[in-house]
Amino acid sequence: MNADQAAVRQAIAANAQAELVRELQAAHLIIRNMLGLLSVNQKFVLAERNARDGVDGDGITRAFEREAVIKRAGGVA
């Protein structure tokens, strides 16, 4: 692989990372918006289902975990 090919590969990887961060940021906002619309009972059901499916974390939507990943990847949570 020459220098030009390496640069292209690096640019592709950087673009993919930026795209993933944007999608994760959008998902973070969508989840926050959704939580604002749920009743207390609906939030309880959501928490139960997340626990059942093994995707529970610190809070019912893993917001803190998601924020940490976004920040580590260079985004703004």
N, C-alpha and C positions, 0 to 999 in steps of 0.2 A: 504494500500500500504506500502510495507516495503522499507527500504533504497535502496536496490538493484534495485527494480522496479522504484523508484524515480530517481535514477541515470540514468537508461536506458531511461526513459522519457525525462530527461533533455538533454541527449546526442542526442536523436532523434530530439528534438526541436532545438538544436544548429546546427545540421547538416542541417536541413531544412532551417534555417535562412542563413547559409553560402551558401547553394545552391541558394537561392533566391537572395542574394547579388551578386553572380557570374553572374547569369542570367541578373540582372539589369545592372551590369557593362558591360556585353557583348552588351546588347541592347543599352546602352548609346554610345558605340563605333560604333555600326552599324549605328545608327542614325546620328552621326557625319560624318561618311564616306559617307552616302547617301546625306547629305546636301552639301558635297563637290562636288558632281556630278550634282546637280540640277542647272538649270539656274535661273536667278533672277525671271523670269516669273513663273517657276515651283514652286519656293519657295513661291511666292505670292499665287498661287493656293493652295498649301499645307496649308498655314496660313488660307486662307478662309475656307477650309474644316474642319480644326481643330476647328475653331471658330463655324462653323455650327454645329459640332458634340459635342460642349461643352467641348472640351479637350484642349483648348488654355490656355496659361499661360504667364509667363514672357518670351517672345520669341516664335518662332513658334513650337518648339519641347519640351517645358517644361524642357529644359536642366538644368536650375538653380534649379528647384524643384526636378528633378531626382538626381542631384549631392548632394543636401541637404539630401535626404533620404538615399543615398548610404553612405554618411559620418556618419549619425546617426546610421546606421546599422553596422558600423565598417569597411566598405569597402573604397576603394580609387577611387574617381571619376576621 
